[in-house]
């Protein structure tokens, strides 16, 4: 069986390492997993080319929202979030799922965070930010502040918040309204969050916990500043690991060998 991760850029993706480690541990000798460069324009044709020999696809930027209209069935969580990071081929149909949300929840749980510390501040307004909203709802939060550069382009985020039943307050990205978030979630590229690292270093921002979805390079400037300032830091690798584990379950029907996947991923990162 074949599987792959799609997105652009995709060469940096750690997903092939994680999924191949899972197949090896599960004894799935005939399974393959590759990284395929794919933008929104190429996605319909690529999906059409996935025949009976394909088990599923992992999706990253910029495909998580674009794929929704190309699916035969979308899981309720993916509908609420407005983004699917997983496509499973079964019975000649395309099924969309979101494993980012349980991946975030599991990563935070590993760090001892079983409920969302109040208040919650999320950086970014893209598909991953929408998953972050669903994750904090799963941890019991009813509201969150989201820092965005262009509020006029936050329509998808606000629509997701309404579906999720989470109250969202938008705040300027450069001047966040929350100075002491119990939980800070960064869904932006490492460089985009550098101003927050500086604010933490100057003592202007004091997060209790940080989840930074970036896993390479690590630590990010944000994580490097938050740890010494006393924040509990969760990196992007645990989230990536657990969302990949969820995909393995969906695509293979088998229990994911999380520790084998973790070992392979950390080795690839040189950790």
DOKOL-980230 format. One record per residue (C-alpha): residue number from 1; residue in three letters; x, y, z negated. Coordinates in pm, 1 decimal, always signed. Example, Ala and Ser with C-alpha at 12.3 -4.5 7.8 and 13.67 -1.06 7.14 Angstrom:
BEGIN
{dovex 1; 'Ala'; {+1230.0; -450.0; -780.0}}
{dovex 2; 'Ser'; {+1367.0; -106.0; -714.0}}
***
This chain:
BEGIN
{dovex 1; 'Unk'; {+0.0; +0.0; +0.0}}
{dovex 2; 'Unk'; {+105.3; +356.5; +67.0}}
{dovex 3; 'Unk'; {+80.1; +669.5; -146.5}}
{dovex 4; 'Unk'; {+238.9; +1013.8; -126.9}}
{dovex 5; 'Unk'; {+257.1; +1360.7; -274.0}}
{dovex 6; 'Unk'; {+162.0; +1648.5; -44.9}}
{dovex 7; 'Unk'; {+238.9; +2019.2; -72.1}}
{dovex 8; 'Unk'; {+475.0; +2291.8; +35.6}}
{dovex 9; 'Unk'; {+750.3; +2320.1; -65.6}}
{dovex 10; 'Unk'; {+769.9; +1956.5; -169.6}}
{dovex 11; 'Unk'; {+1136.3; +1848.9; -155.1}}
{dovex 12; 'Unk'; {+1184.7; +1928.9; -525.6}}
{dovex 13; 'Unk'; {+896.3; +1708.7; -641.6}}
{dovex 14; 'Unk'; {+965.7; +1453.7; -913.7}}
{dovex 15; 'Unk'; {+646.3; +1264.0; -835.1}}
{dovex 16; 'Unk'; {+813.8; +1000.3; -612.6}}
{dovex 17; 'Unk'; {+1049.6; +908.8; -897.4}}
{dovex 18; 'Unk'; {+762.4; +868.0; -1142.7}}
{dovex 19; 'Unk'; {+530.8; +672.6; -915.7}}
{dovex 20; 'Unk'; {+803.7; +442.9; -781.1}}
{dovex 21; 'Unk'; {+910.5; +367.1; -1138.4}}
{dovex 22; 'Unk'; {+550.6; +275.1; -1217.4}}
{dovex 23; 'Unk'; {+524.2; +43.1; -917.2}}
{dovex 24; 'Unk'; {+849.0; -129.0; -1012.8}}
{dovex 25; 'Unk'; {+739.8; -177.3; -1373.6}}
{dovex 26; 'Unk'; {+401.9; -310.9; -1259.3}}
{dovex 27; 'Unk'; {+558.8; -549.4; -1009.5}}
{dovex 28; 'Unk'; {+386.9; -382.8; -712.1}}
{dovex 29; 'Unk'; {+661.9; -470.7; -465.4}}
{dovex 30; 'Unk'; {+462.9; -378.5; -155.5}}
{dovex 31; 'Unk'; {+377.7; -26.7; -269.3}}
{dovex 32; 'Unk'; {+554.0; +283.5; -135.4}}
{dovex 33; 'Unk'; {+538.8; +650.4; -236.0}}
{dovex 34; 'Unk'; {+686.4; +943.3; -44.8}}
{dovex 35; 'Unk'; {+689.0; +1323.3; -43.4}}
{dovex 36; 'Unk'; {+530.1; +1485.1; +262.7}}
{dovex 37; 'Unk'; {+556.2; +1855.0; +348.2}}
{dovex 38; 'Unk'; {+199.0; +1967.9; +413.4}}
{dovex 39; 'Unk'; {+24.2; +2305.1; +418.5}}
{dovex 40; 'Unk'; {-347.2; +2378.6; +428.7}}
{dovex 41; 'Unk'; {-359.5; +2373.2; +809.4}}
{dovex 42; 'Unk'; {-206.5; +2024.5; +826.4}}
{dovex 43; 'Unk'; {-417.9; +1871.6; +548.6}}
{dovex 44; 'Unk'; {-728.3; +1767.4; +751.0}}
{dovex 45; 'Unk'; {-520.2; +1583.6; +1010.2}}
{dovex 46; 'Unk'; {-309.5; +1413.5; +749.3}}
{dovex 47; 'Unk'; {-614.9; +1291.6; +561.5}}
{dovex 48; 'Unk'; {-764.3; +1161.3; +885.6}}
{dovex 49; 'Unk'; {-445.9; +962.6; +941.3}}
{dovex 50; 'Unk'; {-468.9; +778.9; +609.1}}
{dovex 51; 'Unk'; {-613.1; +441.0; +704.0}}
{dovex 52; 'Unk'; {-686.1; +121.4; +507.1}}
{dovex 53; 'Unk'; {-320.9; +86.5; +405.0}}
{dovex 54; 'Unk'; {-334.4; +400.9; +191.6}}
{dovex 55; 'Unk'; {-415.5; +393.6; -179.7}}
{dovex 56; 'Unk'; {-408.3; +765.4; -256.6}}
{dovex 57; 'Unk'; {-242.6; +1104.2; -253.3}}
{dovex 58; 'Unk'; {-107.7; +1344.0; -512.8}}
{dovex 59; 'Unk'; {-161.6; +1710.5; -428.4}}
{dovex 60; 'Unk'; {+29.6; +2018.1; -534.0}}
{dovex 61; 'Unk'; {+37.2; +2380.2; -415.6}}
{dovex 62; 'Unk'; {-139.5; +2500.1; -206.9}}
{dovex 63; 'Unk'; {-376.5; +2206.4; -154.9}}
{dovex 64; 'Unk'; {-567.9; +2153.7; -478.6}}
{dovex 65; 'Unk'; {-854.2; +2382.0; -380.6}}
{dovex 66; 'Unk'; {-829.7; +2335.5; -4.0}}
{dovex 67; 'Unk'; {-892.7; +1961.9; -29.2}}
{dovex 68; 'Unk'; {-1233.7; +1987.1; -195.3}}
{dovex 69; 'Unk'; {-1428.8; +2040.1; +126.7}}
{dovex 70; 'Unk'; {-1256.6; +1740.7; +288.1}}
{dovex 71; 'Unk'; {-1366.7; +1482.4; +30.9}}
{dovex 72; 'Unk'; {-1662.9; +1245.8; +23.7}}
{dovex 73; 'Unk'; {-1689.8; +1251.4; -354.5}}
{dovex 74; 'Unk'; {-1545.7; +1483.6; -618.3}}
{dovex 75; 'Unk'; {-1518.8; +1385.0; -983.9}}
{dovex 76; 'Unk'; {-1722.6; +1611.6; -1216.6}}
{dovex 77; 'Unk'; {-1410.9; +1747.5; -1389.6}}
{dovex 78; 'Unk'; {-1255.4; +1843.8; -1056.0}}
{dovex 79; 'Unk'; {-1583.6; +2013.8; -963.9}}
{dovex 80; 'Unk'; {-1580.5; +2214.5; -1286.5}}
{dovex 81; 'Unk'; {-1217.9; +2314.1; -1245.5}}
{dovex 82; 'Unk'; {-1254.8; +2379.6; -874.1}}
{dovex 83; 'Unk'; {-937.8; +2185.6; -796.1}}
{dovex 84; 'Unk'; {-836.9; +1826.1; -727.3}}
{dovex 85; 'Unk'; {-478.2; +1707.9; -756.3}}
{dovex 86; 'Unk'; {-555.1; +1347.2; -666.7}}
{dovex 87; 'Unk'; {-723.2; +1174.1; -372.4}}
{dovex 88; 'Unk'; {-808.1; +805.0; -395.2}}
{dovex 89; 'Unk'; {-909.3; +607.1; -87.7}}
{dovex 90; 'Unk'; {-1167.1; +340.5; -169.8}}
{dovex 91; 'Unk'; {-1441.6; +178.8; +34.9}}
{dovex 92; 'Unk'; {-1363.3; +398.5; +331.8}}
{dovex 93; 'Unk'; {-1430.7; +712.4; +128.8}}
{dovex 94; 'Unk'; {-1214.2; +990.4; -12.7}}
{dovex 95; 'Unk'; {-1254.8; +1048.5; -384.5}}
{dovex 96; 'Unk'; {-1113.6; +1360.6; -551.8}}
{dovex 97; 'Unk'; {-997.9; +1372.5; -913.6}}
{dovex 98; 'Unk'; {-819.1; +1611.2; -1147.8}}
{dovex 99; 'Unk'; {-553.6; +1454.4; -1370.5}}
{dovex 100; 'Unk'; {-386.3; +1787.2; -1449.3}}
{dovex 101; 'Unk'; {-636.0; +1852.1; -1728.6}}
{dovex 102; 'Unk'; {-586.0; +1525.3; -1922.5}}
{dovex 103; 'Unk'; {-214.5; +1558.0; -1842.6}}
{dovex 104; 'Unk'; {-201.1; +1893.2; -2022.4}}
{dovex 105; 'Unk'; {-403.1; +1763.0; -2314.4}}
{dovex 106; 'Unk'; {-178.2; +1457.5; -2351.3}}
{dovex 107; 'Unk'; {+138.6; +1669.6; -2331.1}}
{dovex 108; 'Unk'; {+12.8; +1898.1; -2605.5}}
{dovex 109; 'Unk'; {-101.8; +1601.5; -2814.9}}
{dovex 110; 'Unk'; {+249.0; +1453.1; -2797.6}}
{dovex 111; 'Unk'; {+371.3; +1778.7; -2949.8}}
{dovex 112; 'Unk'; {+119.5; +1749.4; -3232.3}}
{dovex 113; 'Unk'; {-133.1; +1998.6; -3088.9}}
{dovex 114; 'Unk'; {-472.0; +1830.7; -3116.1}}
{dovex 115; 'Unk'; {-677.3; +2149.1; -3117.8}}
{dovex 116; 'Unk'; {-622.1; +2481.7; -2945.6}}
{dovex 117; 'Unk'; {-457.6; +2736.1; -3176.6}}
{dovex 118; 'Unk'; {-642.6; +3067.2; -3152.6}}
{dovex 119; 'Unk'; {-608.4; +3291.1; -2957.6}}
{dovex 120; 'Unk'; {-518.1; +3139.5; -2621.2}}
{dovex 121; 'Unk'; {-327.9; +3338.2; -2358.2}}
{dovex 122; 'Unk'; {-285.9; +3192.7; -2008.1}}
{dovex 123; 'Unk'; {-47.3; +3340.2; -1751.8}}
{dovex 124; 'Unk'; {-163.7; +3318.4; -1390.7}}
{dovex 125; 'Unk'; {-495.7; +3278.5; -1213.8}}
{dovex 126; 'Unk'; {-441.1; +2988.0; -972.5}}
{dovex 127; 'Unk'; {-561.7; +2629.5; -966.5}}
{dovex 128; 'Unk'; {-333.1; +2526.0; -1252.6}}
{dovex 129; 'Unk'; {-468.6; +2809.6; -1465.7}}
{dovex 130; 'Unk'; {-817.2; +2673.5; -1405.2}}
{dovex 131; 'Unk'; {-698.0; +2333.4; -1525.4}}
{dovex 132; 'Unk'; {-549.8; +2506.1; -1830.3}}
{dovex 133; 'Unk'; {-893.3; +2651.6; -1908.3}}
{dovex 134; 'Unk'; {-1042.8; +2303.9; -1895.8}}
{dovex 135; 'Unk'; {-763.6; +2169.1; -2114.1}}
{dovex 136; 'Unk'; {-809.5; +2427.0; -2387.2}}
{dovex 137; 'Unk'; {-1184.2; +2365.4; -2373.5}}
{dovex 138; 'Unk'; {-1103.2; +1999.0; -2430.7}}
{dovex 139; 'Unk'; {-902.6; +2107.7; -2734.2}}
{dovex 140; 'Unk'; {-1197.6; +2299.2; -2872.0}}
{dovex 141; 'Unk'; {-1138.1; +2655.3; -2750.0}}
{dovex 142; 'Unk'; {-1440.7; +2852.3; -2635.6}}
{dovex 143; 'Unk'; {-1252.3; +3154.4; -2501.8}}
{dovex 144; 'Unk'; {-919.0; +3254.4; -2354.5}}
{dovex 145; 'Unk'; {-740.1; +3564.2; -2229.7}}
{dovex 146; 'Unk'; {-587.3; +3529.4; -1883.3}}
{dovex 147; 'Unk'; {-312.8; +3759.1; -1757.3}}
{dovex 148; 'Unk'; {-335.5; +3818.2; -1381.0}}
{dovex 149; 'Unk'; {-166.6; +4058.3; -1140.5}}
{dovex 150; 'Unk'; {-472.6; +4117.5; -922.0}}
{dovex 151; 'Unk'; {-805.3; +4092.8; -1106.0}}
{dovex 152; 'Unk'; {-992.5; +4130.5; -776.5}}
{dovex 153; 'Unk'; {-850.2; +3793.4; -668.3}}
{dovex 154; 'Unk'; {-951.5; +3611.6; -986.1}}
{dovex 155; 'Unk'; {-1291.4; +3507.3; -852.4}}
{dovex 156; 'Unk'; {-1210.9; +3135.4; -841.3}}
{dovex 157; 'Unk'; {-1078.4; +3147.5; -1196.7}}
{dovex 158; 'Unk'; {-1385.3; +3326.5; -1328.7}}
{dovex 159; 'Unk'; {-1616.0; +3086.6; -1144.1}}
{dovex 160; 'Unk'; {-1433.0; +2792.4; -1300.1}}
{dovex 161; 'Unk'; {-1465.4; +2954.2; -1642.8}}
{dovex 162; 'Unk'; {-1841.9; +2982.9; -1597.7}}
{dovex 163; 'Unk'; {-1871.9; +2618.2; -1496.2}}
{dovex 164; 'Unk'; {-1655.9; +2515.4; -1791.8}}
{dovex 165; 'Unk'; {-1845.9; +2733.5; -2037.1}}
{dovex 166; 'Unk'; {-1528.6; +2916.9; -2141.6}}
{dovex 167; 'Unk'; {-1539.1; +3291.3; -2196.4}}
{dovex 168; 'Unk'; {-1248.9; +3457.5; -2014.2}}
{dovex 169; 'Unk'; {-1108.8; +3805.2; -2068.6}}
{dovex 170; 'Unk'; {-876.7; +3926.7; -1793.8}}
{dovex 171; 'Unk'; {-575.8; +4131.5; -1896.0}}
{dovex 172; 'Unk'; {-302.5; +4301.8; -1686.5}}
{dovex 173; 'Unk'; {-11.1; +4067.1; -1624.3}}
{dovex 174; 'Unk'; {+247.9; +4328.5; -1719.2}}
{dovex 175; 'Unk'; {+62.8; +4443.2; -2031.0}}
{dovex 176; 'Unk'; {-110.1; +4147.4; -2193.6}}
{dovex 177; 'Unk'; {-366.7; +4237.9; -2455.4}}
{dovex 178; 'Unk'; {-270.3; +3950.0; -2687.0}}
{dovex 179; 'Unk'; {+47.0; +4003.8; -2889.0}}
{dovex 180; 'Unk'; {+38.3; +3687.6; -3102.2}}
{dovex 181; 'Unk'; {-124.7; +3400.9; -2912.1}}
{dovex 182; 'Unk'; {-161.6; +3079.1; -3103.3}}
{dovex 183; 'Unk'; {-111.6; +2903.7; -2769.1}}
{dovex 184; 'Unk'; {+59.2; +3059.0; -2467.1}}
{dovex 185; 'Unk'; {+25.6; +2863.7; -2141.9}}
{dovex 186; 'Unk'; {+235.3; +2973.4; -1846.6}}
{dovex 187; 'Unk'; {+113.5; +2845.8; -1509.1}}
{dovex 188; 'Unk'; {+337.0; +3076.5; -1303.9}}
{dovex 189; 'Unk'; {+681.9; +3012.8; -1149.2}}
{dovex 190; 'Unk'; {+975.6; +3047.3; -1386.2}}
{dovex 191; 'Unk'; {+1089.9; +3386.3; -1258.0}}
{dovex 192; 'Unk'; {+742.4; +3535.8; -1279.9}}
{dovex 193; 'Unk'; {+735.2; +3483.2; -1656.1}}
{dovex 194; 'Unk'; {+1073.9; +3644.1; -1726.4}}
{dovex 195; 'Unk'; {+913.6; +3964.5; -1853.6}}
{dovex 196; 'Unk'; {+736.6; +3756.5; -2119.1}}
{dovex 197; 'Unk'; {+1070.4; +3609.5; -2223.6}}
{dovex 198; 'Unk'; {+1199.2; +3962.8; -2275.6}}
{dovex 199; 'Unk'; {+890.0; +4057.3; -2476.1}}
{dovex 200; 'Unk'; {+942.9; +3755.8; -2702.5}}
{dovex 201; 'Unk'; {+1310.5; +3841.9; -2750.6}}
{dovex 202; 'Unk'; {+1217.8; +4199.2; -2845.8}}
{dovex 203; 'Unk'; {+956.6; +4071.8; -3090.4}}
{dovex 204; 'Unk'; {+666.2; +4222.1; -2895.5}}
{dovex 205; 'Unk'; {+511.7; +3882.7; -2822.9}}
{dovex 206; 'Unk'; {+497.2; +3610.7; -3086.8}}
{dovex 207; 'Unk'; {+341.1; +3287.3; -2960.0}}
{dovex 208; 'Unk'; {+279.6; +3004.1; -3204.1}}
{dovex 209; 'Unk'; {+310.0; +2742.1; -2927.9}}
{dovex 210; 'Unk'; {+414.2; +2754.2; -2562.1}}
{dovex 211; 'Unk'; {+323.9; +2521.6; -2276.7}}
{dovex 212; 'Unk'; {+526.6; +2610.0; -1967.9}}
{dovex 213; 'Unk'; {+419.0; +2398.3; -1667.7}}
{dovex 214; 'Unk'; {+759.9; +2438.4; -1498.7}}
{dovex 215; 'Unk'; {+978.6; +2128.4; -1532.8}}
{dovex 216; 'Unk'; {+1274.8; +2223.9; -1315.5}}
{dovex 217; 'Unk'; {+1486.1; +2420.2; -1384.8}}
{dovex 218; 'Unk'; {+1457.2; +2364.4; -1760.3}}
{dovex 219; 'Unk'; {+1458.8; +2536.6; -1994.3}}
{dovex 220; 'Unk'; {+1299.1; +2836.3; -1832.1}}
{dovex 221; 'Unk'; {+1384.5; +3181.5; -1964.2}}
{dovex 222; 'Unk'; {+1043.3; +3182.4; -2130.9}}
{dovex 223; 'Unk'; {+1105.9; +2852.8; -2310.4}}
{dovex 224; 'Unk'; {+1459.8; +2956.7; -2405.4}}
{dovex 225; 'Unk'; {+1322.2; +3269.1; -2570.4}}
{dovex 226; 'Unk'; {+1019.3; +3108.6; -2736.0}}
{dovex 227; 'Unk'; {+1203.7; +2828.3; -2917.1}}
{dovex 228; 'Unk'; {+1445.4; +3045.7; -3116.4}}
{dovex 229; 'Unk'; {+1155.7; +3280.9; -3193.9}}
{dovex 230; 'Unk'; {+985.7; +2999.5; -3382.4}}
{dovex 231; 'Unk'; {+736.0; +2876.5; -3123.5}}
{dovex 232; 'Unk'; {+670.4; +2511.6; -3059.5}}
{dovex 233; 'Unk'; {+770.4; +2454.6; -2696.0}}
{dovex 234; 'Unk'; {+618.2; +2201.4; -2457.2}}
{dovex 235; 'Unk'; {+774.2; +2180.7; -2111.9}}
{dovex 236; 'Unk'; {+627.8; +2089.8; -1777.3}}
{dovex 237; 'Unk'; {+776.2; +1739.7; -1766.5}}
{dovex 238; 'Unk'; {+539.3; +1584.1; -2023.8}}
{dovex 239; 'Unk'; {+244.4; +1733.5; -1834.9}}
{dovex 240; 'Unk'; {+379.3; +1603.4; -1502.6}}
{dovex 241; 'Unk'; {+438.6; +1261.9; -1656.7}}
{dovex 242; 'Unk'; {+89.2; +1224.8; -1795.7}}
{dovex 243; 'Unk'; {-90.7; +1358.7; -1488.7}}
{dovex 244; 'Unk'; {+113.8; +1112.9; -1279.6}}
{dovex 245; 'Unk'; {+20.5; +832.5; -1518.7}}
{dovex 246; 'Unk'; {-343.7; +918.0; -1464.0}}
{dovex 247; 'Unk'; {-290.0; +900.1; -1089.1}}
{dovex 248; 'Unk'; {-124.7; +558.7; -1118.8}}
{dovex 249; 'Unk'; {-432.5; +430.0; -1302.7}}
{dovex 250; 'Unk'; {-666.4; +570.4; -1037.8}}
{dovex 251; 'Unk'; {-466.7; +442.5; -741.9}}
{dovex 252; 'Unk'; {-363.7; +98.0; -869.3}}
{dovex 253; 'Unk'; {-636.9; +9.4; -1116.6}}
{dovex 254; 'Unk'; {-362.6; -87.8; -1361.0}}
{dovex 255; 'Unk'; {-251.3; +61.9; -1691.0}}
{dovex 256; 'Unk'; {+29.5; +310.8; -1631.5}}
{dovex 257; 'Unk'; {+373.3; +215.3; -1770.3}}
{dovex 258; 'Unk'; {+426.9; +559.3; -1922.7}}
{dovex 259; 'Unk'; {+756.7; +488.4; -2095.0}}
{dovex 260; 'Unk'; {+915.3; +339.8; -1781.9}}
{dovex 261; 'Unk'; {+800.1; +648.3; -1591.3}}
{dovex 262; 'Unk'; {+933.1; +878.5; -1862.5}}
{dovex 263; 'Unk'; {+1274.1; +710.3; -1860.1}}
{dovex 264; 'Unk'; {+1304.6; +737.2; -1481.6}}
{dovex 265; 'Unk'; {+1190.0; +1098.1; -1476.7}}
{dovex 266; 'Unk'; {+1428.7; +1210.6; -1749.3}}
{dovex 267; 'Unk'; {+1714.6; +1032.9; -1577.4}}
{dovex 268; 'Unk'; {+1636.8; +1212.7; -1252.0}}
{dovex 269; 'Unk'; {+1632.1; +1543.8; -1437.1}}
{dovex 270; 'Unk'; {+1964.9; +1463.5; -1600.9}}
{dovex 271; 'Unk'; {+1806.6; +1491.8; -1943.6}}
***
